């Protein structure tokens, strides 16, 4: 069964995903570090998977768990590049989809940004997450789910 997997460390769209998943009857899996452990009540269709603290612990677990047809929500370009070959759809929290056509360019831009910072130069950080960002993400997730549902 298809599921929506969330790279949960710091994701600003978890609640958006929960609402949309409920409307579509989808299962949700949130993978996050034990540093983000919560006793907050979650819906029954949501499963939390906690991993050890560490830079890439959640990413490694997601790569293990993701299957063809699943949808991953992440802002991590590297993680996206690892799950795309497995047949998953990958959605950024800003509402764009990672694809085999755009991932190489995104990774190259990330690399050049790292080189710039390593040389002591400043790069722009992410802008604050806005209501418009939430709206764009929600619309894209709904479109993706409708598209995938029509294939079944």
C-alpha atoms as a printed R data frame, in Angstrom:
    type eleno elety resid chain resno      x      y       z
1   ATOM     1    CA   UNK     A     1  0.000  0.000   0.000
2   ATOM     2    CA   UNK     A     2  1.282  3.451  -0.922
3   ATOM     3    CA   UNK     A     3  2.253  5.761   1.927
4   ATOM     4    CA   UNK     A     4  3.355  9.337   2.354
5   ATOM     5    CA   UNK     A     5  6.727  9.468   4.092
6   ATOM     6    CA   UNK     A     6  7.832 12.680   5.793
7   ATOM     7    CA   UNK     A     7 11.441 13.543   6.518
8   ATOM     8    CA   UNK     A     8 10.288 14.865   9.857
9   ATOM     9    CA   UNK     A     9 13.246 16.734  11.314
10  ATOM    10    CA   UNK     A    10 12.131 20.345  11.098
11  ATOM    11    CA   UNK     A    11  9.435 19.826   8.484
12  ATOM    12    CA   UNK     A    12  6.975 22.735   8.518
13  ATOM    13    CA   UNK     A    13  4.336 20.798   6.550
14  ATOM    14    CA   UNK     A    14  3.602 17.777   8.760
15  ATOM    15    CA   UNK     A    15  0.157 19.041   9.774
16  ATOM    16    CA   UNK     A    16 -0.626 19.901   6.133
17  ATOM    17    CA   UNK     A    17  0.231 16.344   5.129
18  ATOM    18    CA   UNK     A    18 -1.852 14.890   7.966
19  ATOM    19    CA   UNK     A    19 -4.980 16.801   6.873
20  ATOM    20    CA   UNK     A    20 -4.597 15.960   3.197
21  ATOM    21    CA   UNK     A    21 -3.719 12.318   3.878
22  ATOM    22    CA   UNK     A    22 -6.856 11.938   5.972
23  ATOM    23    CA   UNK     A    23 -9.000 13.350   3.150
24  ATOM    24    CA   UNK     A    24 -7.449 10.893   0.664
25  ATOM    25    CA   UNK     A    25 -7.370  7.893   3.024
26  ATOM    26    CA   UNK     A    26 -3.568  7.707   2.891
27  ATOM    27    CA   UNK     A    27 -1.155  6.269   5.434
28  ATOM    28    CA   UNK     A    28  1.606  8.571   6.703
29  ATOM    29    CA   UNK     A    29  5.007  7.627   8.050
30  ATOM    30    CA   UNK     A    30  7.068 10.305   9.815
31  ATOM    31    CA   UNK     A    31 10.759  9.502  10.243
32  ATOM    32    CA   UNK     A    32 12.503 11.754  12.721
33  ATOM    33    CA   UNK     A    33 15.320 11.873  15.219
34  ATOM    34    CA   UNK     A    34 14.741 10.987  18.870
35  ATOM    35    CA   UNK     A    35 15.718 14.608  19.493
36  ATOM    36    CA   UNK     A    36 12.230 15.456  18.170
37  ATOM    37    CA   UNK     A    37 10.367 12.915  20.297
38  ATOM    38    CA   UNK     A    38  6.887 14.056  21.239
39  ATOM    39    CA   UNK     A    39  4.020 12.739  23.307
40  ATOM    40    CA   UNK     A    40  1.592 14.789  21.216
41  ATOM    41    CA   UNK     A    41 -1.375 12.711  20.064
42  ATOM    42    CA   UNK     A    42 -1.203 11.811  16.392
43  ATOM    43    CA   UNK     A    43 -3.925 10.491  14.100
44  ATOM    44    CA   UNK     A    44 -4.306  6.714  13.812
45  ATOM    45    CA   UNK     A    45 -3.235  6.735  10.150
46  ATOM    46    CA   UNK     A    46  0.142  8.276  11.118
47  ATOM    47    CA   UNK     A    47  3.089  6.188  12.268
48  ATOM    48    CA   UNK     A    48  6.134  7.762  13.904
49  ATOM    49    CA   UNK     A    49  9.550  6.158  13.408
50  ATOM    50    CA   UNK     A    50 12.266  7.516  15.673
51  ATOM    51    CA   UNK     A    51 15.930  7.094  14.799
52  ATOM    52    CA   UNK     A    52 19.125  7.836  16.686
53  ATOM    53    CA   UNK     A    53 20.395 11.374  16.697
54  ATOM    54    CA   UNK     A    54 22.873 11.959  13.914
55  ATOM    55    CA   UNK     A    55 23.230 13.961  10.750
56  ATOM    56    CA   UNK     A    56 21.845 11.379   8.334
57  ATOM    57    CA   UNK     A    57 20.127  8.792  10.549
58  ATOM    58    CA   UNK     A    58 16.624  9.724   9.387
59  ATOM    59    CA   UNK     A    59 17.747  9.765   5.754
60  ATOM    60    CA   UNK     A    60 19.253  6.283   5.955
61  ATOM    61    CA   UNK     A    61 16.084  4.911   7.554
62  ATOM    62    CA   UNK     A    62 13.889  6.553   4.908
63  ATOM    63    CA   UNK     A    63 15.981  4.988   2.129
64  ATOM    64    CA   UNK     A    64 15.433  1.598   3.792
65  ATOM    65    CA   UNK     A    65 11.667  2.063   4.175
66  ATOM    66    CA   UNK     A    66 10.632  3.828   0.968
67  ATOM    67    CA   UNK     A    67  9.066  1.760  -1.794
68  ATOM    68    CA   UNK     A    68  8.023  2.330  -5.376
69  ATOM    69    CA   UNK     A    69  4.828  4.371  -5.481
70  ATOM    70    CA   UNK     A    70  5.398  6.046  -2.117
71  ATOM    71    CA   UNK     A    71  5.525  9.821  -1.814
72  ATOM    72    CA   UNK     A    72  8.367 11.404   0.141
73  ATOM    73    CA   UNK     A    73  8.163 14.941   1.539
74  ATOM    74    CA   UNK     A    74 11.628 16.407   2.141
75  ATOM    75    CA   UNK     A    75 13.736 19.477   1.562
76  ATOM    76    CA   UNK     A    76 16.896 17.357   1.320
77  ATOM    77    CA   UNK     A    77 18.190 17.170  -2.261
78  ATOM    78    CA   UNK     A    78 20.600 14.354  -1.408
79  ATOM    79    CA   UNK     A    79 17.843 12.213   0.080
80  ATOM    80    CA   UNK     A    80 15.635 12.924  -2.924
81  ATOM    81    CA   UNK     A    81 18.403 11.710  -5.237
82  ATOM    82    CA   UNK     A    82 18.599  8.418  -3.320
83  ATOM    83    CA   UNK     A    83 14.889  7.572  -3.400
84  ATOM    84    CA   UNK     A    84 14.005  8.677  -6.939
85  ATOM    85    CA   UNK     A    85 15.627  5.541  -8.459
86  ATOM    86    CA   UNK     A    86 13.439  3.424  -6.164
87  ATOM    87    CA   UNK     A    87 10.315  4.687  -7.945
88  ATOM    88    CA   UNK     A    88  9.105  7.085  -5.265
89  ATOM    89    CA   UNK     A    89  7.676 10.528  -5.988
90  ATOM    90    CA   UNK     A    90  9.451 13.266  -4.035
91  ATOM    91    CA   UNK     A    91  7.919 16.587  -3.063
92  ATOM    92    CA   UNK     A    92  9.737 19.577  -1.576
93  ATOM    93    CA   UNK     A    93  7.979 21.488   1.206
94  ATOM    94    CA   UNK     A    94  7.859 24.541  -1.098
95  ATOM    95    CA   UNK     A    95  5.592 22.644  -3.478
96  ATOM    96    CA   UNK     A    96  7.868 21.541  -6.291
97  ATOM    97    CA   UNK     A    97  8.566 17.974  -7.264
98  ATOM    98    CA   UNK     A    98 12.052 16.519  -7.504
99  ATOM    99    CA   UNK     A    99 12.430 14.505 -10.699
100 ATOM   100    CA   UNK     A   100 15.163 12.632 -12.509
101 ATOM   101    CA   UNK     A   101 15.228 15.616 -14.884
102 ATOM   102    CA   UNK     A   102 15.908 18.304 -12.243
103 ATOM   103    CA   UNK     A   103 17.806 16.532  -9.448
104 ATOM   104    CA   UNK     A   104 21.277 16.794 -11.003
105 ATOM   105    CA   UNK     A   105 20.955 20.573 -11.401
106 ATOM   106    CA   UNK     A   106 19.683 20.947  -7.833
107 ATOM   107    CA   UNK     A   107 22.581 18.877  -6.480
108 ATOM   108    CA   UNK     A   108 25.078 20.913  -8.532
109 ATOM   109    CA   UNK     A   109 23.668 24.183  -7.167
110 ATOM   110    CA   UNK     A   110 23.908 22.811  -3.622
111 ATOM   111    CA   UNK     A   111 27.529 21.783  -4.236
112 ATOM   112    CA   UNK     A   112 28.499 25.224  -5.587
113 ATOM   113    CA   UNK     A   113 26.835 26.837  -2.571
114 ATOM   114    CA   UNK     A   114 28.928 24.626  -0.291
115 ATOM   115    CA   UNK     A   115 32.093 25.631  -2.170
116 ATOM   116    CA   UNK     A   116 31.167 29.303  -1.817
117 ATOM   117    CA   UNK     A   117 30.619 28.957   1.939
118 ATOM   118    CA   UNK     A   118 33.853 26.947   2.320
119 ATOM   119    CA   UNK     A   119 35.676 29.849   0.658
120 ATOM   120    CA   UNK     A   120 34.363 32.116   3.418
121 ATOM   121    CA   UNK     A   121 31.700 33.830   1.345
122 ATOM   122    CA   UNK     A   122 28.103 34.198   2.446
123 ATOM   123    CA   UNK     A   123 25.110 32.715   0.697
124 ATOM   124    CA   UNK     A   124 21.468 33.455   1.329
125 ATOM   125    CA   UNK     A   125 19.724 31.192   3.797
126 ATOM   126    CA   UNK     A   126 16.170 29.959   3.406
127 ATOM   127    CA   UNK     A   127 13.397 32.520   3.624
128 ATOM   128    CA   UNK     A   128 10.831 32.208   6.431
129 ATOM   129    CA   UNK     A   129  8.071 29.711   5.626
130 ATOM   130    CA   UNK     A   130  4.885 31.601   4.752
131 ATOM   131    CA   UNK     A   131  1.174 30.910   4.426
132 ATOM   132    CA   UNK     A   132  1.673 31.071   0.642
133 ATOM   133    CA   UNK     A   133  4.320 28.338   0.945
134 ATOM   134    CA   UNK     A   134  1.825 26.182   2.868
135 ATOM   135    CA   UNK     A   135 -0.826 26.826   0.211
136 ATOM   136    CA   UNK     A   136  1.540 25.965  -2.668
137 ATOM   137    CA   UNK     A   137  2.681 22.776  -0.937
138 ATOM   138    CA   UNK     A   138 -0.874 21.673  -0.181
139 ATOM   139    CA   UNK     A   139 -1.996 22.289  -3.767
140 ATOM   140    CA   UNK     A   140  0.924 20.299  -5.197
141 ATOM   141    CA   UNK     A   141  0.395 17.394  -2.790
142 ATOM   142    CA   UNK     A   142 -3.313 17.275  -3.658
143 ATOM   143    CA   UNK     A   143 -2.496 17.331  -7.393
144 ATOM   144    CA   UNK     A   144  0.078 14.570  -6.974
145 ATOM   145    CA   UNK     A   145 -2.340 12.385  -4.966
146 ATOM   146    CA   UNK     A   146 -5.119 12.949  -7.499
147 ATOM   147    CA   UNK     A   147 -2.757 12.044 -10.325
148 ATOM   148    CA   UNK     A   148 -1.558  8.906  -8.565
149 ATOM   149    CA   UNK     A   149 -5.108  7.909  -7.573
150 ATOM   150    CA   UNK     A   150 -6.327  8.193 -11.169
151 ATOM   151    CA   UNK     A   151 -3.614  5.697 -12.235
152 ATOM   152    CA   UNK     A   152 -4.963  3.024  -9.903
